[in-house]
């Protein structure tokens, strides 16, 4: 008896624009891995479920590693490849590569981009309710998110484009107020003392009234409280050039008031977007509120994220699904 099993690792058919872009690279590779473009083309052929791929030679590193190629793959529907898939790809490209070249797989550094949007619409010009208006706006943003040049290595998202797409998603929309936020998903090392380094690769907004860094909750050893991290608000008289301020650890009491546990729980550099968490004294995280031991760290980019870019092995992912969008009737009702 032959048992049927589901196929894995496949993907939807490649669209025409993608074929036109990749076909010359695939032809140039000539079924051998010599250049970084060759590796990209061959890997896409043996493993089609690739969202995007970035390949670079070890000789480009600050401390050169000659004879080594680094491969960074962002798979479809997942953030990273598992060990089994990496091993499959390594074996599949073996006949095409130069024997003296060592291949090293690196997981992508993903920056998620979200919007916080309030849509105002004229209810006299549409039969749609607020939920439908929101749905159309999400659809428009999703099309933009999947377009070339956005969600990818070296991707870029422009604030003006997002605002325009939302306004144009339905004729009844009069305007929208949108802010951009960045997110990193940090996997906590459970029941182990650890420090964490997180970098958003973009300049952060300097706010003298509200924190620009916030996280989802987690539990620490010796406490039943749900803890969070935010930045200490800088004073107005500090220089914003290469500004670094402390991070603080806190929880909310029964009155929903912040109780500061540690006012020097690391630091954040606003210029580079780099966070050093529990760097002086490692912390033991026992559980996270989010699933899969993930702590979501969100940051507000400089100038409301007029242009958010990723470089090198950093993958930019415009996450429309986790974006916050609401729609309300415009009380002005302009003609």
C-alpha positions in Angstrom: 0.0 0.0 0.0 1.4 3.4 -1.0 0.4 6.2 1.4 -0.1 9.7 0.0 1.7 12.6 1.7 1.5 16.3 1.4 4.2 18.1 -0.5 6.3 20.7 1.2 8.6 23.5 0.2 6.7 24.6 -2.8 5.4 28.0 -3.7 3.0 29.8 -6.0 3.8 30.4 -9.6 6.3 33.2 -10.3 4.8 36.3 -11.9 5.9 37.7 -15.2 7.8 40.7 -13.8 9.7 38.5 -11.5 10.6 36.1 -14.3 11.8 39.0 -16.5 14.0 40.2 -13.6 15.5 36.9 -12.6 15.8 35.1 -16.0 19.0 36.9 -17.0 20.7 36.0 -13.7 19.6 32.4 -14.0 21.0 32.2 -17.6 24.3 33.9 -16.6 24.8 31.4 -13.8 25.1 28.6 -16.4 24.4 26.0 -13.7 27.5 26.8 -11.6 28.2 28.8 -8.5 31.0 31.2 -8.9 29.6 34.7 -8.2 27.1 35.7 -5.5 24.5 36.1 -8.3 25.1 32.5 -9.3 24.5 31.3 -5.8 21.2 33.2 -5.7 20.0 31.8 -9.0 20.9 28.2 -8.3 19.4 28.3 -4.8 16.2 29.7 -6.1 16.0 26.8 -8.6 16.6 24.0 -6.1 14.4 25.6 -3.4 11.6 27.8 -4.9 10.0 28.7 -1.5 12.4 31.7 -1.1 11.0 35.1 -0.4 14.3 36.8 -0.9 18.0 35.9 -0.7 21.2 37.8 0.0 24.6 36.4 -0.7 28.0 37.9 0.1 31.6 36.8 0.2 33.6 36.4 3.3 36.2 38.7 1.8 33.8 41.6 2.3 33.8 41.3 6.1 35.8 43.6 8.4 38.0 40.7 9.2 38.1 39.0 5.7 37.3 35.3 5.5 38.5 34.2 2.1 37.1 31.0 0.6 33.7 31.4 2.3 30.3 32.4 1.0 27.5 33.6 3.3 23.9 32.9 2.3 21.0 34.7 4.0 17.6 33.3 3.0 14.2 34.7 4.0 11.7 31.9 3.3 8.1 32.5 2.4 5.7 32.4 5.4 8.5 32.0 7.9 11.3 34.2 9.4 14.1 31.6 9.2 15.0 28.3 7.6 15.1 25.2 9.9 18.2 23.0 10.0 16.7 20.3 7.8 16.0 22.8 4.9 19.5 24.3 5.2 21.0 20.9 4.9 18.8 20.1 1.9 19.9 23.3 0.1 23.5 22.6 0.9 23.3 19.1 -0.6 21.2 20.3 -3.6 23.7 22.9 -4.7 26.8 20.7 -4.1 27.1 19.7 -7.8 27.1 23.4 -8.9 29.6 24.9 -6.5 33.4 25.2 -6.5 34.8 22.6 -4.1 37.2 24.9 -2.3 34.4 27.4 -1.3 32.8 26.9 2.1 29.1 27.8 2.4 27.7 29.3 5.7 24.0 29.9 6.2 23.0 33.0 8.3 19.5 33.7 9.5 18.2 37.1 8.3 17.9 40.0 10.6 14.3 41.1 10.1 12.9 44.5 10.8 9.1 44.5 10.8 7.3 47.7 9.9 3.8 48.6 11.1 1.4 51.5 10.8 -0.8 53.1 13.4 -3.6 54.7 11.4 -6.8 56.5 11.9 -8.9 56.9 8.8 -11.5 59.7 8.5 -14.3 59.1 5.9 -17.4 60.8 4.7 -20.3 58.4 5.4 -22.5 60.3 2.9 -20.3 59.2 0.0 -20.3 55.5 0.7 -22.4 52.5 1.7 -19.5 50.9 3.3 -19.2 50.6 7.1 -16.0 51.3 9.0 -14.9 47.6 8.9 -15.1 47.6 5.1 -13.2 50.9 4.8 -10.4 49.3 7.0 -10.5 46.2 4.9 -9.9 48.1 1.6 -7.1 50.1 3.2 -5.4 46.9 4.4 -5.7 45.4 0.9 -4.1 48.5 -0.7 -1.2 48.3 1.8 -0.8 44.6 1.3 -0.4 45.1 -2.4 2.3 47.7 -1.7 4.0 45.4 0.9 4.4 42.6 -1.7 5.6 44.9 -4.5 9.3 44.8 -5.5 11.5 47.0 -3.5 9.5 46.9 -0.3 9.6 43.7 1.7 13.0 42.4 0.9 16.7 42.6 1.6 17.7 46.2 0.9 14.0 47.2 1.0 12.6 50.7 1.5 9.2 52.0 2.6 8.2 55.6 2.2 5.7 57.3 4.5 4.2 59.5 1.8 3.4 56.4 -0.3 1.6 54.7 2.6 -0.5 57.8 3.4 -1.4 58.2 -0.3 -2.4 54.6 -0.7 -4.7 54.7 2.3 -6.4 58.0 1.0 -6.9 56.5 -2.4 -8.3 53.1 -1.2 -11.8 54.5 -1.1 -13.4 57.7 -2.5 -15.1 58.4 0.8 -11.9 58.8 2.7 -11.2 62.5 3.4 -7.8 62.0 5.1 -5.8 59.8 7.5 -3.4 60.3 10.4 -0.7 57.6 10.2 2.4 57.0 12.2 5.1 54.4 11.5 6.6 52.0 14.0 9.4 49.5 13.7 9.4 46.1 15.4 12.0 43.4 16.2 11.0 40.0 17.4 13.6 38.9 20.0 13.7 35.2 21.0 14.3 35.1 24.8 16.7 32.6 26.2 14.4 31.0 28.7 15.6 30.1 32.2 19.1 31.3 31.4 21.0 34.4 32.4 21.4 36.5 29.2 22.0 39.9 27.7 20.5 41.0 24.4 21.6 43.3 21.6 19.0 44.6 19.2 19.5 47.1 16.4 16.9 48.8 14.2 19.4 50.1 11.7 17.5 53.4 11.5 17.6 56.6 13.5 15.0 56.8 16.2 12.7 59.8 17.1 13.7 61.8 20.1 10.7 62.5 22.2 10.9 64.5 25.4 7.5 63.5 26.7 6.9 59.9 25.9 9.1 56.7 25.5 9.8 55.7 21.9 10.8 52.1 22.9 8.3 49.7 24.3 8.0 45.9 24.5 5.5 43.1 25.0 5.5 41.5 28.4 7.7 38.8 30.0 8.3 37.2 33.4 11.6 37.2 35.2 13.1 34.9 37.9 11.8 35.7 41.4 8.7 37.7 40.4 5.1 36.9 39.4 4.7 40.3 37.7 4.6 40.9 33.9 7.6 43.1 33.1 8.2 45.5 30.2 11.1 47.7 28.9 11.0 51.3 27.8 13.6 54.1 27.4 14.1 56.7 30.0 12.9 60.0 28.6 15.8 62.3 27.8 15.9 65.9 29.1 15.4 68.7 26.7 18.9 70.2 27.2 20.8 67.1 26.0 22.5 67.0 22.6 20.6 64.8 20.1 23.7 64.0 18.2 24.7 60.4 19.0 22.2 60.5 21.9 22.2 57.5 24.2 19.8 57.1 27.2 19.2 54.3 29.7 16.5 51.7 29.3 14.3 50.8 32.3 12.6 47.7 33.5 9.1 48.0 35.0 5.8 46.4 35.7 2.2 47.7 36.2 0.6 47.5 39.6 -3.1 47.0 40.4 -3.8 50.6 39.7 -2.1 50.3 36.3 0.7 52.5 37.5 4.3 51.9 36.5 6.6 50.4 39.2 10.2 50.9 38.2 12.3 47.8 38.9 15.6 49.0 37.3 16.3 52.5 35.9 19.6 51.4 34.3 18.6 48.2 32.5 20.7 48.9 29.5 20.7 51.7 27.0 19.5 52.8 23.5 21.5 54.8 21.0 19.0 57.0 19.1 21.3 57.6 16.2 22.0 54.0 15.3 18.8 52.5 16.8 20.9 50.0 18.8 19.6 48.7 22.1 21.8 46.9 24.7 19.5 45.1 27.2 20.6 43.8 30.6 24.2 44.4 29.5 25.6 45.2 32.9 23.7 42.5 34.8 22.2 39.6 32.7 18.6 38.7 33.3 16.8 35.4 33.6 13.6 35.5 31.6 11.3 32.6 32.6 8.4 33.1 30.2 7.0 35.5 27.6 3.5 36.8 27.1 3.8 36.3 23.3 4.1 32.8 22.0 7.3 31.0 21.0 9.4 32.8 23.7 9.2 36.1 21.7 9.5 39.6 23.1 8.3 42.1 20.6 10.3 45.4 20.8 8.8 48.4 19.0 10.5 51.7 18.3 9.4 55.0 16.7 11.6 56.0 13.8 12.9 59.5 13.3 10.7 62.0 11.5 7.7 59.6 11.6 9.6 57.2 9.3 9.5 59.3 6.1 11.9 56.7 4.7 12.7 53.4 6.3 15.5 51.4 4.7 17.3 48.1 5.2 20.8 47.3 4.1 22.9 44.2 3.6 21.5 41.1 5.3 18.7 43.1 7.0 15.3 42.1 5.7 12.5 44.7 5.7 9.1 43.2 6.3 6.1 45.5 6.0 3.7 43.7 8.4 0.2 44.9 7.4 -1.5 42.2 9.5 -0.1 43.5 12.8 -0.7 47.2 11.9 -3.3 49.1 13.8 -6.0 50.7 11.6 -9.3 52.3 12.7 -11.9 54.2 10.7 -14.2 56.9 12.0 -16.7 59.2 10.4 -15.3 62.6 9.6 -17.3 65.0 11.7 -16.4 68.0 9.4 -18.0 66.3 6.4 -16.3 68.6 3.9 -17.8 69.1 0.4 
